[in-house]
């Protein structure tokens, strides 16, 4: 398997961590503070980090689409990424932001399933 077969999974993990910091998930915030990385828990740092990991996720989903030609994983990923940004930075809603991150996980799972059916 090529390295780009795992980009969507890496992106989802990074996006979850960045989103959890933005949303103030106590476990994540505590770990960063305990490691002396509390400065990372700042929207000025987290927004570019979240954008980067969402981009990695979408790039990985696009690479998957090019292999299996099923639009659902990429479509769910794009909608979920936009929803995550909106519900974290524009119209703040913790529940809907976590639902958007769950949508990214769902897109990644759909991508894995579509790749396996293609093989």
BAKOL-413720 format. One record per atom (N, C-alpha, C): residue number from 1; atom name; x, y, z. Coordinates in nm, 4 decimals. Each point is the difference from the previous one (the first is absolute). Layout:
N
   num   atomo         c1         c2         c3
   NUM      CA          X          Y          Z
...
REM end
This chain:
119
   num   atomo         c1         c2         c3
     1       N     0.0837    -0.1184     0.0000
     1      CA    -0.0837     0.1184     0.0000
     1       C     0.0883     0.1249     0.0000
     2       N    -0.0364     0.0959    -0.0774
     2      CA     0.0756     0.1247    -0.0090
     2       C    -0.0310     0.0891     0.1205
     3       N     0.0894     0.0945     0.0269
     3      CA    -0.0170     0.0903     0.1144
     3       C    -0.1268     0.0831    -0.0122
     4       N    -0.0386     0.0358    -0.1226
     4      CA    -0.1180     0.0856    -0.0151
     4       C    -0.1309    -0.0760     0.0214
     5       N     0.0076    -0.1329     0.0183
     5      CA    -0.1193    -0.0765     0.0346
     5       C    -0.0407     0.0246     0.1453
     6       N     0.0880     0.0616     0.0765
     6      CA    -0.0271     0.0225     0.1422
     6       C    -0.0171     0.1479     0.0349
     7       N     0.0054     0.0874    -0.0975
     7      CA    -0.0092     0.1436     0.0278
     7       C    -0.1332     0.0388     0.0627
     8       N    -0.1094    -0.0606    -0.0460
     8      CA    -0.1299     0.0359     0.0566
     8       C    -0.0061    -0.0346     0.1483
     9       N     0.0575    -0.1130     0.0382
     9      CA    -0.0015    -0.0398     0.1402
     9       C     0.0882     0.0916     0.0852
    10       N     0.1166     0.0345    -0.0511
    10      CA     0.0892     0.0931     0.0701
    10       C    -0.0673     0.1362     0.0154
    11       N    -0.0627     0.0463    -0.1060
    11      CA    -0.0679     0.1295     0.0030
    11       C    -0.1141     0.0035     0.0995
    12       N    -0.0778    -0.1079     0.0058
    12      CA    -0.1117    -0.0050     0.0945
    12       C     0.0520     0.0036     0.1430
    13       N     0.1065    -0.0733     0.0287
    13      CA     0.0558    -0.0010     0.1356
    13       C     0.0495     0.1397     0.0381
    14       N     0.0731     0.0649    -0.0888
    14      CA     0.0488     0.1347     0.0275
    14       C    -0.1126     0.1003     0.0130
    15       N    -0.1005    -0.0114    -0.0867
    15      CA    -0.1140     0.0921     0.0062
    15       C    -0.0768    -0.0189     0.1310
    16       N    -0.0119    -0.1249     0.0451
    16      CA    -0.0691    -0.0240     0.1267
    16       C     0.0740     0.0661     0.1158
    17       N     0.1313    -0.0152     0.0030
    17      CA     0.0780     0.0588     0.1094
    17       C    -0.0097     0.1522    -0.0028
    18       N     0.0131     0.0594    -0.1185
    18      CA    -0.0098     0.1457    -0.0111
    18       C    -0.1404     0.0476     0.0373
    19       N    -0.1020    -0.0710    -0.0470
    19      CA    -0.1377     0.0385     0.0323
    19       C    -0.0273    -0.0160     0.1488
    20       N     0.0513    -0.1074     0.0602
    20      CA    -0.0213    -0.0217     0.1431
    20       C     0.0644     0.1116     0.0818
    21       N     0.1154     0.0472    -0.0447
    21      CA     0.0636     0.1136     0.0686
    21       C    -0.0850     0.1257    -0.0148
    22       N    -0.0494     0.0238    -0.1204
    22      CA    -0.0847     0.1181    -0.0242
    22       C    -0.1259    -0.0043     0.0858
    23       N    -0.0543    -0.1186     0.0160
    23      CA    -0.1240    -0.0164     0.0749
    23       C     0.0249    -0.0111     0.1503
    24       N     0.1267    -0.0066     0.0380
    24      CA     0.0337    -0.0038     0.1420
    24       C    -0.0232    -0.1344     0.0662
    25       N     0.0166    -0.1085    -0.0725
    25      CA    -0.0151    -0.1340     0.0583
    25       C     0.1032    -0.0149     0.1120
    26       N    -0.0460    -0.0160     0.1236
    26      CA     0.0910     0.0033     0.1146
    26       C     0.1183    -0.0974    -0.0092
    27       N    -0.0209    -0.1202    -0.0478
    27      CA     0.1081    -0.0981    -0.0063
    27       C     0.1126     0.0476    -0.0916
    28       N    -0.0342     0.0526    -0.1153
    28      CA     0.1003     0.0464    -0.0963
    28       C     0.0702     0.1253     0.0537
    29       N    -0.0771     0.0929     0.0520
    29      CA     0.0569     0.1250     0.0519
    29       C     0.0965    -0.0297     0.1149
    30       N    -0.0376    -0.0915     0.0879
    30      CA     0.0840    -0.0364     0.1134
    30       C     0.1310    -0.0636    -0.0459
    31       N    -0.0079    -0.0893    -0.0981
    31      CA     0.1204    -0.0662    -0.0507
    31       C     0.0964     0.1031    -0.0583
    32       N    -0.0496     0.0910    -0.0809
    32      CA     0.0863     0.1029    -0.0585
    32       C     0.0620     0.0884     0.1080
    33       N    -0.0791     0.0375     0.0984
    33      CA     0.0524     0.0834     0.1080
    33       C     0.1056    -0.0754     0.0808
    34       N    -0.0252    -0.1279     0.0276
    34      CA     0.0952    -0.0803     0.0768
    34       C     0.1319    -0.0204    -0.0752
    35       N    -0.0067    -0.0043    -0.1318
    35      CA     0.1202    -0.0172    -0.0812
    35       C     0.0722     0.1323    -0.0258
    36       N    -0.0520     0.1077     0.0585
    36      CA     0.0620     0.1309    -0.0198
    36       C    -0.0304     0.0598    -0.1364
    37       N    -0.1046    -0.0461    -0.0617
    37      CA    -0.0400     0.0484    -0.1326
    37       C    -0.1325     0.0760     0.0053
    38       N    -0.0260     0.0633     0.1132
    38      CA    -0.1245     0.0743     0.0179
    38       C    -0.0165     0.1138    -0.0983
    39       N     0.1128     0.0515    -0.0531
    39      CA    -0.0081     0.1087    -0.0986
    39       C    -0.0705    -0.0439    -0.1278
    40       N    -0.0061    -0.1308    -0.0234
    40      CA    -0.0686    -0.0500    -0.1201
    40       C    -0.1521     0.0118     0.0110
    41       N    -0.0488     0.0161     0.1218
    41      CA    -0.1444     0.0086     0.0219
    41       C    -0.0428     0.1449    -0.0164
    42       N     0.0100     0.0458    -0.1215
    42      CA    -0.0293     0.1382    -0.0355
    42       C    -0.0579    -0.0029    -0.1416
    43       N    -0.1117     0.0667    -0.0205
    43      CA    -0.0647    -0.0050    -0.1315
    43       C     0.0905     0.0490    -0.1128
    44       N     0.0923     0.0899     0.0305
    44      CA     0.0918     0.0494    -0.1036
    44       C     0.0922    -0.1113    -0.0495
    45       N     0.0273    -0.0975     0.0842
    45      CA     0.0818    -0.1156    -0.0385
    45       C    -0.0891    -0.1120    -0.0517
    46       N    -0.1131    -0.0197     0.0655
    46      CA    -0.0859    -0.1142    -0.0320
    46       C    -0.0723     0.0124    -0.1342
    47       N    -0.0377     0.1200    -0.0397
    47      CA    -0.0692     0.0157    -0.1286
    47       C     0.0876    -0.0461    -0.1164
    48       N     0.1246     0.0466    -0.0127
    48      CA     0.0831    -0.0505    -0.1100
    48       C     0.0275    -0.1505     0.0114
    49       N     0.0152    -0.0485     0.1231
    49      CA     0.0244    -0.1419     0.0209
    49       C    -0.1215    -0.0820    -0.0444
    50       N    -0.1184     0.0448     0.0381
    50      CA    -0.1228    -0.0680    -0.0404
    50       C    -0.0158     0.0041    -0.1521
    51       N     0.0246     0.1162    -0.0595
    51      CA    -0.0089     0.0115    -0.1464
    51       C     0.0975    -0.0955    -0.0689
    52       N     0.1212    -0.0092     0.0534
    52      CA     0.0997    -0.0909    -0.0575
    52       C    -0.0501    -0.1442     0.0047
    53       N    -0.0455    -0.0447     0.1166
    53      CA    -0.0427    -0.1392     0.0128
    53       C    -0.1280    -0.0291    -0.0779
    54       N    -0.0898     0.0971    -0.0106
    54      CA    -0.1178    -0.0199    -0.0847
    54       C     0.0418    -0.0121    -0.1465
    55       N     0.0990     0.0798    -0.0398
    55      CA     0.0536    -0.0103    -0.1360
    55       C     0.0627    -0.1362    -0.0261
    56       N     0.0758    -0.0507     0.0977
    56      CA     0.0600    -0.1332    -0.0135
    56       C    -0.1091    -0.1054    -0.0134
    57       N    -0.1041     0.0122     0.0813
    57      CA    -0.1124    -0.0944    -0.0071
    57       C    -0.0648     0.0019    -0.1374
    58       N    -0.0310     0.1194    -0.0492
    58      CA    -0.0671     0.0105    -0.1301
    58       C     0.0902    -0.0466    -0.1128
    59       N     0.1302     0.0276     0.0088
    59      CA     0.0932    -0.0482    -0.1012
    59       C     0.0035    -0.1534    -0.0003
    60       N     0.0026    -0.0601     0.1197
    60      CA    -0.0031    -0.1460     0.0098
    60       C    -0.1285    -0.0588    -0.0549
    61       N    -0.1122     0.0650     0.0286
    61      CA    -0.1282    -0.0471    -0.0528
    61       C    -0.0045     0.0143    -0.1523
    62       N     0.0601     0.1074    -0.0519
    62      CA     0.0054     0.0190    -0.1449
    62       C     0.0868    -0.1071    -0.0653
    63       N     0.1121    -0.0337     0.0643
    63      CA     0.0849    -0.1075    -0.0527
    63       C    -0.0771    -0.1317    -0.0037
    64       N    -0.0796    -0.0234     0.1039
    64      CA    -0.0845    -0.1198     0.0023
    64       C    -0.1034     0.0028    -0.1115
    65       N    -0.0600     0.1173    -0.0214
    65      CA    -0.0995     0.0133    -0.1067
    65       C     0.0612    -0.0334    -0.1357
    66       N     0.1226     0.0437    -0.0227
    66      CA     0.0652    -0.0277    -0.1283
    66       C     0.0195    -0.1501    -0.0217
    67       N     0.0096    -0.0761     0.1083
    67      CA     0.0179    -0.1447    -0.0127
    67       C    -0.1322    -0.0744    -0.0121
    68       N    -0.0974     0.0362     0.0834
    68      CA    -0.1231    -0.0796     0.0016
    68       C    -0.1176     0.0660    -0.0721
    69       N     0.0083     0.1270    -0.0317
    69      CA    -0.1031     0.0734    -0.0764
    69       C    -0.1382    -0.0004     0.0647
    70       N    -0.0048    -0.0114     0.1314
    70      CA    -0.1272     0.0117     0.0722
    70       C    -0.0017     0.1371     0.0669
    71       N    -0.1004     0.0826    -0.0287
    71      CA     0.0026     0.1390     0.0476
    71       C    -0.0372     0.0188     0.1469
    72       N    -0.0621    -0.0983     0.0640
    72      CA    -0.0522     0.0212     0.1350
    72       C     0.1051     0.0350     0.1041
    73       N     0.1113    -0.0706     0.0074
    73      CA     0.0976     0.0378     0.1037
    73       C     0.0484     0.1444    -0.0142
    74       N     0.0316     0.0408    -0.1217
    74      CA     0.0475     0.1359    -0.0227
    74       C    -0.1100     0.1022     0.0282
    75       N    -0.1214    -0.0292    -0.0420
    75      CA    -0.1122     0.0918     0.0237
    75       C    -0.0272     0.0187     0.1489
    76       N    -0.0040    -0.1102     0.0729
    76      CA    -0.0227     0.0071     0.1448
    76       C     0.1154     0.0749     0.0663
    77       N     0.1221    -0.0226    -0.0476
    77      CA     0.1166     0.0674     0.0546
    77       C    -0.0035     0.1500    -0.0210
    78       N    -0.0367     0.0436    -0.1191
    78      CA    -0.0045     0.1442    -0.0297
    78       C    -0.1068     0.0683     0.0865
    79       N    -0.1183    -0.0589     0.0056
    79      CA    -0.1077     0.0588     0.0800
    79       C     0.0389     0.0033     0.1479
    80       N     0.0599    -0.1077     0.0480
    80      CA     0.0391    -0.0068     0.1413
    80       C     0.1109     0.0992     0.0330
    81       N     0.0962     0.0154    -0.0896
    81      CA     0.1096     0.0952     0.0233
    81       C    -0.0542     0.1425     0.0075
    82       N    -0.0879     0.0352    -0.0924
    82      CA    -0.0600     0.1342     0.0034
    82       C    -0.0838     0.0199     0.1260
    83       N    -0.0755    -0.1029     0.0366
    83      CA    -0.0826     0.0098     0.1209
    83       C     0.0881     0.0158     0.1239
    84       N     0.1120    -0.0713     0.0058
    84      CA     0.0905     0.0121     0.1148
    84       C     0.0507     0.1428     0.0131
    85       N     0.0405     0.0582    -0.1096
    85      CA     0.0490     0.1384     0.0041
    85       C    -0.1092     0.0960     0.0441
    86       N    -0.1181    -0.0158    -0.0561
    86      CA    -0.1108     0.0901     0.0341
    86       C    -0.0378    -0.0132     0.1469
    87       N    -0.0128    -0.1244     0.0488
    87      CA    -0.0494    -0.0187     0.1367
    87       C     0.1077     0.0184     0.1071
    88       N     0.1259     0.0143    -0.0417
    88      CA     0.1056     0.0300     0.0969
    88       C     0.0327     0.1488     0.0001
    89       N     0.0047     0.0624    -0.1182
    89      CA     0.0497     0.1385    -0.0075
    89       C    -0.1031     0.1047    -0.0384
    90       N    -0.1166    -0.0390    -0.0513
    90      CA    -0.0979     0.0998    -0.0447
    90       C    -0.1235    -0.0023     0.0894
    91       N    -0.0741    -0.1076    -0.0049
    91      CA    -0.1222    -0.0145     0.0797
    91       C     0.0253    -0.1102     0.1019
    92       N     0.0688     0.0335     0.1085
    92      CA     0.0508    -0.0994     0.0947
    92       C    -0.1098    -0.0903     0.0535
    93       N     0.0214    -0.1317    -0.0184
    93      CA    -0.0889    -0.1013     0.0554
    93       C     0.0832    -0.1254     0.0241
    94       N     0.0216    -0.0316     0.1251
    94      CA     0.0831    -0.1145     0.0354
    94       C    -0.0573    -0.1292    -0.0574
    95       N    -0.1280    -0.0217     0.0182
    95      CA    -0.0628    -0.1232    -0.0470
    95       C     0.0126    -0.0143    -0.1518
    96       N    -0.0301     0.1057    -0.0730
    96      CA     0.0069    -0.0073    -0.1464
    96       C     0.1447    -0.0100    -0.0491
    97       N     0.0935     0.0590     0.0731
    97      CA     0.1410    -0.0129    -0.0377
    97       C     0.0458    -0.1442     0.0155
    98       N    -0.0376    -0.0637     0.1101
    98      CA     0.0346    -0.1412     0.0172
    98       C    -0.0705    -0.0873    -0.1027
    99       N    -0.1217     0.0358    -0.0369
    99      CA    -0.0703    -0.0743    -0.1057
    99       C     0.0745     0.0135    -0.1326
   100       N     0.0549     0.1167    -0.0265
   100      CA     0.0773     0.0206    -0.1225
   100       C     0.1271    -0.0838     0.0012
   101       N     0.0672    -0.0076     0.1146
   101      CA     0.1193    -0.0845     0.0110
   101       C    -0.0393    -0.1466    -0.0170
   102       N    -0.1143    -0.0396     0.0546
   102      CA    -0.0489    -0.1371    -0.0207
   102       C    -0.0262    -0.0244    -0.1490
   103       N    -0.0461     0.1031    -0.0698
   103      CA    -0.0192    -0.0118    -0.1449
   103       C     0.1313    -0.0240    -0.0724
   104       N     0.1081     0.0636     0.0469
   104      CA     0.1319    -0.0226    -0.0597
   104       C     0.0462    -0.1441     0.0232
   105       N    -0.0256    -0.0512     0.1192
   105      CA     0.0343    -0.1397     0.0288
   105       C    -0.0812    -0.0922    -0.0901
   106       N    -0.1284     0.0295    -0.0162
   106      CA    -0.0860    -0.0788    -0.0876
   106       C     0.0513     0.0026    -0.1437
   107       N     0.0422     0.1161    -0.0474
   107      CA     0.0536     0.0121    -0.1358
   107       C     0.1251    -0.0861    -0.0161
   108       N     0.0849    -0.0012     0.1013
   108      CA     0.1212    -0.0804    -0.0052
   108       C    -0.0339    -0.1495    -0.0033
   109       N    -0.0970    -0.0403     0.0808
   109      CA    -0.0432    -0.1416    -0.0005
   109       C    -0.0601    -0.0360    -0.1353
   110       N    -0.0838     0.0877    -0.0541
   110      CA    -0.0567    -0.0259    -0.1336
   110       C     0.1098    -0.0121    -0.1046
   111       N     0.1034     0.0801     0.0134
   111      CA     0.1124    -0.0042    -0.0927
   111       C     0.0730    -0.1350     0.0095
   112       N     0.0206    -0.0472     0.1215
   112      CA     0.0657    -0.1298     0.0200
   112       C    -0.0827    -0.1113    -0.0609
   113       N    -0.1292     0.0013     0.0259
   113      CA    -0.0891    -0.1034    -0.0542
   113       C     0.0002     0.0038    -0.1522
   114       N    -0.0080     0.1193    -0.0582
   114      CA    -0.0018     0.0120    -0.1462
   114       C     0.1315    -0.0490    -0.0613
   115       N     0.1128     0.0266     0.0662
   115      CA     0.1287    -0.0487    -0.0491
   115       C     0.0062    -0.1509     0.0043
   116       N    -0.0539    -0.0603     0.1062
   116      CA     0.0035    -0.1456     0.0130
   116       C    -0.0894    -0.0667    -0.1028
   117       N    -0.1131     0.0601    -0.0304
   117      CA    -0.0883    -0.0565    -0.1017
   117       C     0.0616     0.0100    -0.1382
   118       N     0.0823     0.1027    -0.0193
   118      CA     0.0681     0.0201    -0.1276
   118       C     0.1068    -0.1057    -0.0234
   119       N     0.0659    -0.0429     0.1085
   119      CA     0.1108    -0.0965    -0.0113
   119       C    -0.0453    -0.1381    -0.0367
REM end
